[in-house]
Amino acid sequence: MNHVGNYSKKMISGNGYFYLQRPQEPTSFAYLRALKTQKRMAIKITDVCINCGACEPECPNGAIYPNGDSWKIADKTNVSGSYTLMNGSVIDARASQKPLSDEVFYIVADKCTECKGFHDTPQCASVCPVDCCVADELVVETEQELLTKKAKLHLA
């Protein structure tokens, strides 16, 4: 582990991610660039995951699923009927979707809001004992887009 100022920096399994810990909030170079441009990223779980399950109950959107489990937009949300995903496809919110991972817990980016509107920091990253909940550089959104997604998932 390297120390840079008040931050601790460590590499995990050569995957190119580093974690600045102060407070314990994992990040990557892409995430830091996104912060500078007011963009935020959904969170993903890396293959470092030990499948402890600490993250799953912390997600206010129900975006985290155990390896091999199918997922639904309707899980832990108020959505019913048709739902348009970020890629433009339309699905039934109550229909089971194929698991995104058979090896480790996974996060459905269409449901992840980085806990915006609920908490100041992503709760999965806060409780992860191995720091495997990191920014997903493939899913970059503004804070307003994340809040809009949150409102869409939790209709009153």
N, C-alpha and C positions, 0 to 999 in steps of 0.2 A: 504494500500500500504506500502510495506517495502522498506527501502533504503539500498543499499549495495554499499559502495564506492560512485562513481559518478552515479551509476545506480539506477533506480527505479524498483521495482519488484512487480507485482500484479498478483493475481490469478483470473481467469475468470471462473465462474460457475462450479468450481470444476473439470474442464476437464483435469487438470494436466499440462496445459501450463502456462508458465510464460513469461512475456514480459520484456526484458531488454530494457530500453528506453534511448538511447544515441548513436547515434541519434535514432529516432523512428523506430526501426527495430525489429519486433517481432521474437521470437525464442523459442526453447524448449530445454530440456536437450539433446535429440537425435540430434538436429540441432547443438548444441555446440560440441558434440562428432564427428559429421560428419565434422565440420570445421577443427578439429584437424587432421583428416585423409584425408584432401583435398576433401572430398565429399560434395556435395551440395544437396539441396532438392527442389523439386517442391513446390509450394505454394498451400495451400488449404484454403477454407473459412469455418469457424466453424459455429455452430448453433447460435452463438452470433450475427451473421449478422442481420442488421436491414433493409436490402434490399434497401439501399439508392441509389445504382448504381454508386457511386463515382469511384469505381475501374474499371468498365467495359471499359470506353473510354481510360483509362491509359495503358491498356495492348497492347504492340506493336505486339503481336502474335494473338490477338483475342481469347485468351484462356478462357476468363471470359464470362459467360452467365447468364441471369436472370433465376430465379427459374422457372421450367416448360418449358423453351425453349429448342428446340432441338439444336444440335451443328453440325458443319461441320469442317473438317480439312481445307477446302478451305477458310473459313471465315477469312478475313484480312491477307491471305497469298497468295503466288504465286503458290501453289500446285494444280495440276489437275491430273486426272487419278488415278491409284492405289497408295495407301499409306500404308506402313507397320507400324502398331502401336507398342508400346513398348512391348506388350504381344505377338507379332508375327503375329497377325491376320492382314489380308489385307482388306482394305475397299476402296471404291471409295471416293476420297477426297471431291467430291461435294454432296455426299449422306448425308441426314440428319440422325443423330444418336440420340438415346433416351436421354432425359435429365438425368443428373446425380443427380439432386435434384429437388424436387417439393416445397421445403420450403424456401430455401435461394439461393442467387447467388452461382454459383459453378465455379470451375476452371478445365479445361480439362488438366490433367497432360501430355498428349501426345503433347500438344501445349505450355506448360509452360516452359520457359527457365530462370526463375528468372530474366528476363530482361537482361540477359547476352548478350553482343554485342550491347545493346542499352543504358543501364543505369548502374550505379554502384550498385544500390539497387533495389529490387522489387518495382515497382511503385504502385501496388495495396496496399501493406503494408504502403507505404508512405502517401497515401491519405485516408485510412480507418479511419473513426472517432471513431470506437469501437474496433480497433485492433484485428479484427477477421481473417485477412489474415496471416496465420502462416505456418511454414515449415511442409510439409507432410512427416512424417518419413517413410511412405510406398514407397515413390518414391525418392530414393537416387541416385544421379548421380554426376560424376566429372564435374568440370568446362568445361573441353574439351568436354564431352558428351553434355552438355548444349549448347555449341557453335556449335557443330555439328548439333544438333537438330535445332538450329536457322537457320543455313545455309540450312538445308533440307526444312524448312518451307518457306524460303525466297530466292528461287532460282532466280538467275539473268537472 
